[in-house]
Amino acid sequence: MSDDELAWETLDQETAFSCPGFTVEHQTVRLPDGTETDFDYLSERPAVVILPFTTDGSVVVIEEWRQAVGRINYGLPAGGVEAEDDDLTDAARRELREETGYESTKMEPLTTVEPANGIADSVHHYFVAHGCTPTASQDLDTNEAIRPSITTLETLRKAIRAGEIRDARTVLGVCYHGMSKSDEA
């Protein structure tokens, strides 16, 4: 527990719901003013998100059905870190290969974010993959239907600006990459 005056004290915790992708944790907490109340949040394993560039500078993207929003999602390959992954870079390489059939010659960390830390403990680790070439066939999970394709970084940026890409992982990855590149100038 943090000793900061803003910290909440966890009095009790239990798993309220569990499924293969996440759990919902239920806590009884004490707020800084002494009030006791309930707090529920989504808990999931860390994930990797990859911005993959081909040898000619194009970007490998995926199209995937997203049941929660009832539409095809156009964005970056991403997925959960598995127990067999030696490190986050291995997880990024594996997810890229599984979802797209591409492999990279170089994988660089970009950033780490907590995309919804008011309601979830999710942590997303972003990577930029360079020199990507198709080397294998996809190896999708049973609940995945993914179509990989190639586009340009500028096309992704225009689609984000136009509100056509709403996937937060993709928006964050492309925007953060742009910020990191502008910092180099």
Phi and psi in degrees as GROMACS dihedral restraints (atoms count N, CA, C in turn):
[ dihedral_restraints ]
;  ai    aj    ak    al  type     phi  dphi    fc
    3     4     5     6     1   -76.6    20    10
    4     5     6     7     1   146.7    20    10
    6     7     8     9     1   -95.8    20    10
    7     8     9    10     1    12.7    20    10
    9    10    11    12     1   -71.0    20    10
   10    11    12    13     1   143.5    20    10
   12    13    14    15     1   -64.2    20    10
   13    14    15    16     1   -16.9    20    10
   15    16    17    18     1   -86.5    20    10
   16    17    18    19     1   -12.8    20    10
   18    19    20    21     1   -67.5    20    10
   19    20    21    22     1   143.5    20    10
   21    22    23    24     1   -91.7    20    10
   22    23    24    25     1   148.5    20    10
   24    25    26    27     1  -101.2    20    10
   25    26    27    28     1   125.0    20    10
   27    28    29    30     1   -84.6    20    10
   28    29    30    31     1   119.7    20    10
   30    31    32    33     1   -94.2    20    10
   31    32    33    34     1   -33.3    20    10
   33    34    35    36     1  -156.9    20    10
   34    35    36    37     1   150.7    20    10
   36    37    38    39     1  -147.7    20    10
   37    38    39    40     1   140.5    20    10
   39    40    41    42     1  -149.4    20    10
   40    41    42    43     1   156.8    20    10
   42    43    44    45     1   -82.7    20    10
   43    44    45    46     1   118.5    20    10
   45    46    47    48     1   -85.0    20    10
   46    47    48    49     1   -30.8    20    10
   48    49    50    51     1  -154.5    20    10
   49    50    51    52     1   142.8    20    10
   51    52    53    54     1  -139.3    20    10
   52    53    54    55     1   138.2    20    10
   54    55    56    57     1  -145.2    20    10
   55    56    57    58     1   173.6    20    10
   57    58    59    60     1   -57.6    20    10
   58    59    60    61     1   -28.6    20    10
   60    61    62    63     1   -95.0    20    10
   61    62    63    64     1   -22.5    20    10
   63    64    65    66     1  -167.0    20    10
   64    65    66    67     1   171.3    20    10
   66    67    68    69     1  -126.9    20    10
   67    68    69    70     1   160.4    20    10
   69    70    71    72     1  -111.6    20    10
   70    71    72    73     1   119.7    20    10
   72    73    74    75     1   -97.9    20    10
   73    74    75    76     1   136.5    20    10
   75    76    77    78     1  -112.8    20    10
   76    77    78    79     1   128.5    20    10
   78    79    80    81     1  -125.6    20    10
   79    80    81    82     1   148.6    20    10
   81    82    83    84     1  -102.6    20    10
   82    83    84    85     1   126.8    20    10
   84    85    86    87     1  -129.0    20    10
   85    86    87    88     1   158.2    20    10
   87    88    89    90     1  -112.6    20    10
   88    89    90    91     1   122.9    20    10
   90    91    92    93     1   -79.1    20    10
   91    92    93    94     1   165.5    20    10
   93    94    95    96     1   -55.6    20    10
   94    95    96    97     1   -28.8    20    10
   96    97    98    99     1   -85.7    20    10
   97    98    99   100     1     4.1    20    10
   99   100   101   102     1    95.6    20    10
  100   101   102   103     1   -10.1    20    10
  102   103   104   105     1   -66.3    20    10
  103   104   105   106     1   134.3    20    10
  105   106   107   108     1   -99.5    20    10
  106   107   108   109     1   134.8    20    10
  108   109   110   111     1  -153.1    20    10
  109   110   111   112     1   175.5    20    10
  111   112   113   114     1   -98.1    20    10
  112   113   114   115     1   149.6    20    10
  114   115   116   117     1  -142.9    20    10
  115   116   117   118     1   129.6    20    10
  117   118   119   120     1  -119.7    20    10
  118   119   120   121     1   142.2    20    10
  120   121   122   123     1  -148.5    20    10
  121   122   123   124     1   157.3    20    10
  123   124   125   126     1   -85.1    20    10
  124   125   126   127     1   133.5    20    10
  126   127   128   129     1  -120.6    20    10
  127   128   129   130     1   130.0    20    10
  129   130   131   132     1  -145.3    20    10
  130   131   132   133     1   161.2    20    10
  132   133   134   135     1   -70.0    20    10
  133   134   135   136     1   158.2    20    10
  135   136   137   138     1   -58.5    20    10
  136   137   138   139     1   155.4    20    10
  138   139   140   141     1  -129.0    20    10
  139   140   141   142     1   160.0    20    10
  141   142   143   144     1  -117.0    20    10
  142   143   144   145     1   145.9    20    10
  144   145   146   147     1  -129.8    20    10
  145   146   147   148     1   132.5    20    10
  147   148   149   150     1  -120.6    20    10
  148   149   150   151     1   130.2    20    10
  150   151   152   153     1  -101.2    20    10
  151   152   153   154     1    96.0    20    10
  153   154   155   156     1   -96.3    20    10
  154   155   156   157     1   123.4    20    10
  156   157   158   159     1  -103.5    20    10
  157   158   159   160     1   133.1    20    10
  159   160   161   162     1   -76.7    20    10
  160   161   162   163     1   175.0    20    10
  162   163   164   165     1   -63.3    20    10
  163   164   165   166     1   -24.5    20    10
  165   166   167   168     1   -96.0    20    10
  166   167   168   169     1     8.1    20    10
  168   169   170   171     1    91.3    20    10
  169   170   171   172     1    -0.2    20    10
  171   172   173   174     1   -73.5    20    10
  172   173   174   175     1   168.5    20    10
  174   175   176   177     1  -115.7    20    10
  175   176   177   178     1   133.7    20    10
  177   178   179   180     1   -86.7    20    10
  178   179   180   181     1   123.3    20    10
  180   181   182   183     1  -124.6    20    10
  181   182   183   184     1   169.3    20    10
  183   184   185   186     1  -127.4    20    10
  184   185   186   187     1   153.0    20    10
  186   187   188   189     1  -114.6    20    10
  187   188   189   190     1   130.6    20    10
  189   190   191   192     1  -147.0    20    10
  190   191   192   193     1   135.7    20    10
  192   193   194   195     1   -67.4    20    10
  193   194   195   196     1   134.2    20    10
  195   196   197   198     1  -120.9    20    10
  196   197   198   199     1   103.8    20    10
  198   199   200   201     1   -60.4    20    10
  199   200   201   202     1   -38.3    20    10
  201   202   203   204     1   -60.3    20    10
  202   203   204   205     1   -32.3    20    10
  204   205   206   207     1  -110.5    20    10
  205   206   207   208     1    -1.9    20    10
  207   208   209   210     1    65.9    20    10
  208   209   210   211     1    39.4    20    10
  210   211   212   213     1  -158.9    20    10
  211   212   213   214     1   168.5    20    10
  213   214   215   216     1   -74.0    20    10
  214   215   216   217     1   131.7    20    10
  216   217   218   219     1  -100.6    20    10
  217   218   219   220     1   131.5    20    10
  219   220   221   222     1  -110.2    20    10
  220   221   222   223     1   118.4    20    10
  222   223   224   225     1  -174.5    20    10
  223   224   225   226     1  -156.6    20    10
  225   226   227   228     1   -89.4    20    10
  226   227   228   229     1   148.7    20    10
  228   229   230   231     1   -63.5    20    10
  229   230   231   232     1   142.6    20    10
  231   232   233   234     1  -160.0    20    10
  232   233   234   235     1   159.7    20    10
  234   235   236   237     1   178.5    20    10
  235   236   237   238     1   170.9    20    10
  237   238   239   240     1   -75.1    20    10
  238   239   240   241     1   149.0    20    10
  240   241   242   243     1   -74.0    20    10
  241   242   243   244     1   130.9    20    10
  243   244   245   246     1  -100.2    20    10
  244   245   246   247     1   157.6    20    10
  246   247   248   249     1   -58.7    20    10
  247   248   249   250     1   -32.9    20    10
  249   250   251   252     1   -79.8    20    10
  250   251   252   253     1    -8.4    20    10
  252   253   254   255     1   -71.1    20    10
  253   254   255   256     1   126.3    20    10
  255   256   257   258     1   -67.7    20    10
  256   257   258   259     1   -35.9    20    10
  258   259   260   261     1  -158.0    20    10
  259   260   261   262     1  -179.8    20    10
  261   262   263   264     1   -65.4    20    10
  262   263   264   265     1   -35.0    20    10
  264   265   266   267     1   -63.9    20    10
  265   266   267   268     1   -41.3    20    10
  267   268   269   270     1   -61.4    20    10
  268   269   270   271     1   -40.4    20    10
  270   271   272   273     1   -62.9    20    10
  271   272   273   274     1   -42.4    20    10
  273   274   275   276     1   -64.1    20    10
  274   275   276   277     1   -43.6    20    10
  276   277   278   279     1   -61.3    20    10
  277   278   279   280     1   -43.8    20    10
  279   280   281   282     1   -63.1    20    10
  280   281   282   283     1   -48.4    20    10
  282   283   284   285     1   -62.4    20    10
  283   284   285   286     1   -41.5    20    10
  285   286   287   288     1   -59.0    20    10
  286   287   288   289     1   -48.3    20    10
  288   289   290   291     1   -63.8    20    10
  289   290   291   292     1   -46.9    20    10
  291   292   293   294     1   -63.9    20    10
  292   293   294   295     1   -44.2    20    10
  294   295   296   297     1   -83.0    20    10
  295   296   297   298     1   -26.8    20    10
  297   298   299   300     1  -121.0    20    10
  298   299   300   301     1   -21.7    20    10
  300   301   302   303     1    81.9    20    10
  301   302   303   304     1     5.8    20    10
  303   304   305   306     1  -100.9    20    10
  304   305   306   307     1   150.9    20    10
  306   307   308   309     1  -129.1    20    10
  307   308   309   310     1   154.0    20    10
  309   310   311   312     1  -113.8    20    10
  310   311   312   313     1   156.9    20    10
  312   313   314   315     1   -88.1    20    10
  313   314   315   316     1   -20.7    20    10
  315   316   317   318     1  -148.6    20    10
  316   317   318   319     1   133.2    20    10
  318   319   320   321     1  -125.2    20    10
  319   320   321   322     1   119.2    20    10
  321   322   323   324     1  -116.0    20    10
  322   323   324   325     1   136.2    20    10
  324   325   326   327     1   -66.7    20    10
  325   326   327   328     1   141.8    20    10
  327   328   329   330     1  -110.3    20    10
  328   329   330   331     1   -54.5    20    10
  330   331   332   333     1  -167.5    20    10
  331   332   333   334     1   171.2    20    10
  333   334   335   336     1  -131.3    20    10
  334   335   336   337     1   132.9    20    10
  336   337   338   339     1  -133.1    20    10
  337   338   339   340     1   156.7    20    10
  339   340   341   342     1  -108.2    20    10
  340   341   342   343     1    96.7    20    10
  342   343   344   345     1   -69.7    20    10
  343   344   345   346     1   -19.5    20    10
  345   346   347   348     1  -151.4    20    10
  346   347   348   349     1    52.5    20    10
  348   349   350   351     1   -70.5    20    10
  349   350   351   352     1     1.0    20    10
  351   352   353   354     1   -84.2    20    10
  352   353   354   355     1   -19.7    20    10
  354   355   356   357     1  -133.2    20    10
  355   356   357   358     1    -3.1    20    10
  357   358   359   360     1  -150.8    20    10
  358   359   360   361     1   155.1    20    10
  360   361   362   363     1   -97.2    20    10
  361   362   363   364     1    17.6    20    10
  363   364   365   366     1   -57.5    20    10
  364   365   366   367     1   139.5    20    10
  366   367   368   369     1  -131.7    20    10
  367   368   369   370     1   125.0    20    10
  369   370   371   372     1  -113.4    20    10
  370   371   372   373     1   125.5    20    10
  372   373   374   375     1  -103.6    20    10
  373   374   375   376     1   119.6    20    10
  375   376   377   378     1   -97.2    20    10
  376   377   378   379     1   141.5    20    10
  378   379   380   381     1  -133.9    20    10
  379   380   381   382     1   150.8    20    10
  381   382   383   384     1  -109.8    20    10
  382   383   384   385     1   124.0    20    10
  384   385   386   387     1  -103.3    20    10
  385   386   387   388     1   132.8    20    10
  387   388   389   390     1  -115.4    20    10
  388   389   390   391     1   153.3    20    10
  390   391   392   393     1    66.9    20    10
  391   392   393   394     1    34.5    20    10
  393   394   395   396     1   -74.1    20    10
  394   395   396   397     1   132.2    20    10
  396   397   398   399     1  -136.6    20    10
  397   398   399   400     1   149.4    20    10
  399   400   401   402     1   -72.5    20    10
  400   401   402   403     1   120.1    20    10
  402   403   404   405     1  -126.5    20    10
  403   404   405   406     1   -12.0    20    10
  405   406   407   408     1  -150.7    20    10
  406   407   408   409     1   173.3    20    10
  408   409   410   411     1   -91.4    20    10
  409   410   411   412     1   161.9    20    10
  411   412   413   414     1   -61.9    20    10
  412   413   414   415     1   153.4    20    10
  414   415   416   417     1  -134.8    20    10
  415   416   417   418     1    75.7    20    10
  417   418   419   420     1   -81.0    20    10
  418   419   420   421     1   151.1    20    10
  420   421   422   423     1   -67.1    20    10
  421   422   423   424     1   163.4    20    10
  423   424   425   426     1   -63.0    20    10
  424   425   426   427     1   -25.6    20    10
  426   427   428   429     1  -101.5    20    10
  427   428   429   430     1    20.0    20    10
  429   430   431   432     1  -114.4    20    10
  430   431   432   433     1   136.6    20    10
  432   433   434   435     1  -131.6    20    10
  433   434   435   436     1   104.0    20    10
  435   436   437   438     1  -127.0    20    10
  436   437   438   439     1   135.7    20    10
  438   439   440   441     1  -116.5    20    10
  439   440   441   442     1   111.5    20    10
  441   442   443   444     1   -80.1    20    10
  442   443   444   445     1   151.0    20    10
  444   445   446   447     1  -152.4    20    10
  445   446   447   448     1   175.7    20    10
  447   448   449   450     1  -117.3    20    10
  448   449   450   451     1   140.5    20    10
  450   451   452   453     1  -146.3    20    10
  451   452   453   454     1  -171.1    20    10
  453   454   455   456     1  -110.8    20    10
  454   455   456   457     1   159.0    20    10
  456   457   458   459     1   -62.9    20    10
  457   458   459   460     1   -39.6    20    10
  459   460   461   462     1   -64.5    20    10
  460   461   462   463     1   -37.8    20    10
  462   463   464   465     1   -63.1    20    10
  463   464   465   466     1   -41.1    20    10
  465   466   467   468     1   -62.3    20    10
  466   467   468   469     1   -45.3    20    10
  468   469   470   471     1   -60.4    20    10
  469   470   471   472     1   -44.0    20    10
  471   472   473   474     1   -63.4    20    10
  472   473   474   475     1   -41.5    20    10
  474   475   476   477     1   -65.5    20    10
  475   476   477   478     1   -36.0    20    10
  477   478   479   480     1   -66.8    20    10
  478   479   480   481     1   -47.6    20    10
  480   481   482   483     1   -60.6    20    10
  481   482   483   484     1   -34.5    20    10
  483   484   485   486     1   -81.7    20    10
  484   485   486   487     1    -4.1    20    10
  486   487   488   489     1    78.1    20    10
  487   488   489   490     1    14.2    20    10
  489   490   491   492     1   -81.5    20    10
  490   491   492   493     1   -26.1    20    10
  492   493   494   495     1  -107.9    20    10
  493   494   495   496     1   118.0    20    10
  495   496   497   498     1  -113.6    20    10
  496   497   498   499     1    -3.2    20    10
  498   499   500   501     1   -67.8    20    10
  499   500   501   502     1   116.2    20    10
  501   502   503   504     1   -61.4    20    10
  502   503   504   505     1   -36.6    20    10
  504   505   506   507     1   -61.4    20    10
  505   506   507   508     1   -41.3    20    10
  507   508   509   510     1   -69.4    20    10
  508   509   510   511     1   -46.7    20    10
  510   511   512   513     1   -58.0    20    10
  511   512   513   514     1   -48.1    20    10
  513   514   515   516     1   -62.0    20    10
  514   515   516   517     1   -44.7    20    10
  516   517   518   519     1   -62.2    20    10
  517   518   519   520     1   -47.1    20    10
  519   520   521   522     1   -67.6    20    10
  520   521   522   523     1   -44.5    20    10
  522   523   524   525     1   -66.7    20    10
  523   524   525   526     1   -43.5    20    10
  525   526   527   528     1   -64.6    20    10
  526   527   528   529     1   -38.9    20    10
  528   529   530   531     1   -60.0    20    10
  529   530   531   532     1   -43.6    20    10
  531   532   533   534     1   -62.4    20    10
  532   533   534   535     1   -40.2    20    10
  534   535   536   537     1   -66.3    20    10
  535   536   537   538     1   -41.8    20    10
  537   538   539   540     1   -67.0    20    10
  538   539   540   541     1   -34.1    20    10
  540   541   542   543     1   -72.1    20    10
  541   542   543   544     1   -37.2    20    10
  543   544   545   546     1   -70.8    20    10
  544   545   546   547     1   -25.3    20    10
  546   547   548   549     1   -68.8    20    10
  547   548   549   550     1   -22.8    20    10
  549   550   551   552     1   -78.6    20    10
  550   551   552   553     1   -18.3    20    10
